[in-house]
Amino acid sequence: MDKNLIQRTLSGIVYVAIIILCTTPLGAQLINSISPDLVKQEYLYYGLITLLLGVGSWECFKIMKFGNGYERWIVLPLIIFIFFIFSKRYFHFDFFFDFRISEILAMLLIVIAVVTLFKYPNELYYDSGKLIFTVIYVALPFCFALGLPKFSRFDDRFSLEVLFLFILIWSSDTFAYLTGKFFGKHKMAPKISPKKTWEGYIGGVVLTLILSYFIEQYHPDLRGNWIVVGFLVATFAPIGDLVESQLKRNFGVKDSGNLIPGHGGVLDRLDSFLICVPVVYLYFILEKFI
């Protein structure tokens, strides 16, 4: 058997297991079965997002090849400061009871960063542009990820929005790949990602919508309508992949890192997640007012 396939399979299993343990009550239950009341699930999830943010920021820093200016020294402190602000909201449950206009502005910055990457890439060759892009593209999505699950300080409840978001992203990628492999003829973005086709994209949307229908039927306690979430994920997940591909293409990099053997780095695995999180979080905000 191909050693690379074995490596990819094993590292993929470990990756999925970590996601499940940190985004569901299973992680805390497992740890607390060994030592009672040692950890709460919200801390495991927070630790996961913190780790992914740290590694993702470092990978983006390396991809963009910062120079020796002051920007390279303030990018990490700036990311830590922004994450600290969102962390306070996370532990004070403000995401669920307090809507802020600054959140919409932050999401607009993500849109501007993506447009800049595709339309004005020369701006990212300056260290100031690299600084702004790294903070917006990496830090803000992980900060918004803190606002997706719900939990209570009074019991062990921890909602499953993040787990099902990952599942829908994985299904979208898998269905799009399989549909494109067997039926794909029309390239979506041949210069950026030659293997992506419109047939694969449509297949990913349709089959992800079917999966999201069952999630909605069997998990009515989740925030929002998950058929809508499924459509948003299937629509924006491929965009996230194209954004990461364009970033690496602009700077002549094959993989963002090697943290996950056979799969690349955090940004390689979470490219769709980075774009889908702000979109889904915005939907959860708007859904309150509908």
TATARA-V168841 format. One record per residue. N is the residue number from 1. RES is the residue in one small letter. SS is DSSP state (h for helix, s for strand, l for the rest). PHI is phi in radians with two decimals (* if undefined). Layout:
[[N:RES:SS:PHI] [N:RES:SS:PHI]]
This chain:
[[1:m:l:*] [2:d:l:-1.04] [3:k:h:-1.09] [4:n:h:-1.14] [5:l:h:-1.15] [6:i:h:-1.08] [7:q:h:-1.07] [8:r:h:-1.10] [9:t:h:-1.16] [10:l:h:-1.13] [11:s:h:-1.17] [12:g:h:-1.13] [13:i:h:-1.11] [14:v:h:-1.10] [15:y:h:-1.05] [16:v:h:-1.12] [17:a:h:-1.08] [18:i:h:-1.12] [19:i:h:-1.05] [20:i:h:-1.11] [21:l:h:-1.16] [22:c:h:-1.66] [23:t:h:-2.02] [24:t:l:-2.31] [25:p:l:-1.14] [26:l:h:-1.09] [27:g:h:-1.08] [28:a:h:-1.16] [29:q:h:-1.08] [30:l:h:-1.14] [31:i:h:-1.17] [32:n:h:-1.28] [33:s:h:-1.25] [34:i:h:-1.54] [35:s:l:-2.42] [36:p:l:-0.96] [37:d:l:1.01] [38:l:l:-1.38] [39:v:l:-2.62] [40:k:l:-1.80] [41:q:h:-1.07] [42:e:h:-1.10] [43:y:h:-1.34] [44:l:h:-1.12] [45:y:h:-1.12] [46:y:h:-1.07] [47:g:h:-1.11] [48:l:h:-1.08] [49:i:h:-1.12] [50:t:h:-1.10] [51:l:h:-1.10] [52:l:h:-1.12] [53:l:h:-1.11] [54:g:h:-1.08] [55:v:h:-1.20] [56:g:h:-1.07] [57:s:h:-1.12] [58:w:h:-1.12] [59:e:h:-1.12] [60:c:h:-1.13] [61:f:h:-1.02] [62:k:h:-1.23] [63:i:h:-1.05] [64:m:h:-1.47] [65:k:l:0.93] [66:f:l:-1.04] [67:g:l:-1.46] [68:n:l:-1.74] [69:g:l:-1.31] [70:y:l:-1.13] [71:e:h:-1.06] [72:r:h:-1.15] [73:w:h:-1.61] [74:i:h:-1.86] [75:v:h:-1.10] [76:l:h:-1.19] [77:p:h:-1.02] [78:l:h:-1.15] [79:i:h:-1.12] [80:i:h:-1.08] [81:f:h:-1.10] [82:i:h:-1.12] [83:f:h:-1.15] [84:f:h:-1.10] [85:i:h:-1.08] [86:f:h:-1.22] [87:s:h:-1.13] [88:k:h:-1.06] [89:r:h:-1.17] [90:y:h:-1.07] [91:f:h:-1.41] [92:h:l:-1.86] [93:f:l:1.09] [94:d:h:-1.23] [95:f:h:-1.08] [96:f:h:-1.68] [97:f:h:-2.17] [98:d:l:-2.40] [99:f:l:-1.63] [100:r:l:-2.20] [101:i:h:-1.07] [102:s:h:-1.04] [103:e:h:-1.15] [104:i:h:-1.11] [105:l:h:-1.09] [106:a:h:-1.11] [107:m:h:-1.18] [108:l:h:-1.12] [109:l:h:-1.12] [110:i:h:-1.11] [111:v:h:-1.06] [112:i:h:-1.08] [113:a:h:-1.10] [114:v:h:-1.15] [115:v:h:-1.07] [116:t:h:-1.07] [117:l:h:-1.03] [118:f:h:-1.54] [119:k:h:-1.68] [120:y:l:-2.29] [121:p:h:-1.06] [122:n:h:-1.08] [123:e:h:-1.11] [124:l:h:-1.52] [125:y:h:-1.52] [126:y:l:-1.59] [127:d:h:-1.07] [128:s:h:-1.14] [129:g:h:-1.18] [130:k:h:-1.11] [131:l:h:-1.06] [132:i:h:-1.09] [133:f:h:-1.12] [134:t:h:-1.05] [135:v:h:-1.11] [136:i:h:-1.28] [137:y:h:-1.26] [138:v:h:-1.74] [139:a:h:-1.20] [140:l:h:-1.08] [141:p:h:-1.04] [142:f:h:-1.17] [143:c:h:-1.13] [144:f:h:-1.16] [145:a:h:-1.08] [146:l:l:-1.16] [147:g:l:-1.62] [148:l:l:-1.44] [149:p:l:-1.44] [150:k:l:-2.04] [151:f:s:-2.63] [152:s:l:-2.16] [153:r:l:-1.34] [154:f:l:-1.74] [155:d:l:-2.61] [156:d:l:-1.69] [157:r:l:-1.20] [158:f:s:-2.59] [159:s:l:-1.27] [160:l:l:-1.84] [161:e:h:-1.00] [162:v:h:-1.21] [163:l:h:-1.02] [164:f:h:-1.23] [165:l:h:-1.13] [166:f:h:-1.05] [167:i:h:-1.06] [168:l:h:-1.16] [169:i:h:-1.13] [170:w:h:-1.06] [171:s:h:-1.16] [172:s:h:-1.06] [173:d:h:-1.10] [174:t:h:-1.18] [175:f:h:-1.13] [176:a:h:-1.14] [177:y:h:-1.13] [178:l:h:-1.16] [179:t:h:-1.13] [180:g:h:-1.15] [181:k:h:-1.13] [182:f:h:-1.63] [183:f:h:-2.19] [184:g:l:-1.20] [185:k:l:-2.32] [186:h:l:-1.82] [187:k:s:-1.19] [188:m:s:-1.44] [189:a:s:-2.54] [190:p:l:-1.03] [191:k:l:-1.37] [192:i:l:-1.69] [193:s:s:-2.45] [194:p:s:-1.04] [195:k:s:-1.48] [196:k:s:-1.38] [197:t:s:-2.23] [198:w:h:-1.20] [199:e:h:-1.10] [200:g:h:-1.12] [201:y:h:-1.06] [202:i:h:-1.12] [203:g:h:-1.08] [204:g:h:-1.09] [205:v:h:-1.13] [206:v:h:-1.10] [207:l:h:-1.26] [208:t:h:-1.20] [209:l:h:-1.10] [210:i:h:-1.11] [211:l:h:-1.11] [212:s:h:-1.14] [213:y:h:-1.07] [214:f:h:-1.21] [215:i:h:-1.09] [216:e:h:-1.11] [217:q:h:-1.22] [218:y:h:-1.75] [219:h:l:-2.37] [220:p:l:-1.20] [221:d:l:-1.39] [222:l:l:-1.24] [223:r:l:-1.21] [224:g:l:1.32] [225:n:l:-1.70] [226:w:h:-1.42] [227:i:h:-1.23] [228:v:h:-1.14] [229:v:h:-1.05] [230:g:h:-1.06] [231:f:h:-1.12] [232:l:h:-1.10] [233:v:h:-1.12] [234:a:h:-1.11] [235:t:h:-1.38] [236:f:h:-1.69] [237:a:h:-1.02] [238:p:h:-1.09] [239:i:h:-1.13] [240:g:h:-1.04] [241:d:h:-1.15] [242:l:h:-1.16] [243:v:h:-1.09] [244:e:h:-1.12] [245:s:h:-1.09] [246:q:h:-1.16] [247:l:h:-1.07] [248:k:h:-1.18] [249:r:h:-1.15] [250:n:h:-1.08] [251:f:l:-1.91] [252:g:l:1.12] [253:v:l:-2.05] [254:k:l:-1.47] [255:d:l:-2.19] [256:s:l:-1.28] [257:g:l:-3.09] [258:n:l:-2.39] [259:l:l:-1.09] [260:i:s:-1.87] [261:p:l:-0.92] [262:g:l:1.47] [263:h:l:-2.08] [264:g:s:1.74] [265:g:l:-1.82] [266:v:h:-1.08] [267:l:h:-1.18] [268:d:h:-1.14] [269:r:h:-1.44] [270:l:l:-1.97] [271:d:h:-1.07] [272:s:h:-1.21] [273:f:h:-1.03] [274:l:h:-1.10] [275:i:h:-1.56] [276:c:h:-1.24] [277:v:h:-1.02] [278:p:h:-1.07] [279:v:h:-1.14] [280:v:h:-1.18] [281:y:h:-1.10] [282:l:h:-1.08] [283:y:h:-1.07] [284:f:h:-1.08] [285:i:h:-1.17] [286:l:h:-1.14] [287:e:h:-1.09] [288:k:h:-1.13] [289:f:l:-1.73] [290:i:l:-1.61]]
